[in-house]
Amino acid sequence: MMMMMMMMMMMMMMMIMMMMMVMMMMMMMMMMMMMMMMMMMMMMMMMMMMMMMMIMMMMMMMMMMMMMMMMMMMMMMMMMMMMMMMMMMMMMMMMMVVMSVDNDDDVVIDDEEEEKEEDKEEEEDDEEENEENEEDEEEDEDEDEDEEEEDEEEEDEEEEDEEEKDEEEDARFISDIS
């Protein structure tokens, strides 16, 4: 009976031990799993963080590049504007030099005086030409008068010739009658 009891106790102990062992094993497994999960989570988090960091870095780089490009564009625009302003200033200076007021007025006055003198000379030339034309017309009239006188003389001579012929015919007529 005692032996039996002892055996039972032993068995019980063994069973408890086994249960404990199983429990321990299970606990260990669970712990391991938890640890693994934690590790995995950590790794994932790390990876995510890394990815985020990378994206952020990329974004930052892109932003920086954009900023640089914008700055460059702004600089180029400023340079172009400066160049345009310089060109405009140069053109204005040139125009001011060309269109200086005093010189321009003098030149205009000189031009007007020259034009007046030329007009006077042209008028004098026209008057001389008119006088010459009048003289030519007078000479033409004199020639016309001379020609008319000559025509009249010729007519007078023709009339005299006709009168002589009439007289001769009358004389012949009288002699024929007699």
Secondary structure, 3 states (H helix, E strand, C coil): CHHHHHHHHHHHHHHHHHHHHHHHHHHHHHHHHHHHHHHHHHHHHHHHHHHHHHHHHHHHHHHHHHHHHHHHHHHHHHHHHHHHHHHHHHHHHHHHHHCCHHHHHHHHHHHHHHHHHHHHHHHHHHHHHHHHHHHHHHHHHHHHHHHHHHHHHHHHHHHHHHHHHHHHHHHHHHHHHC
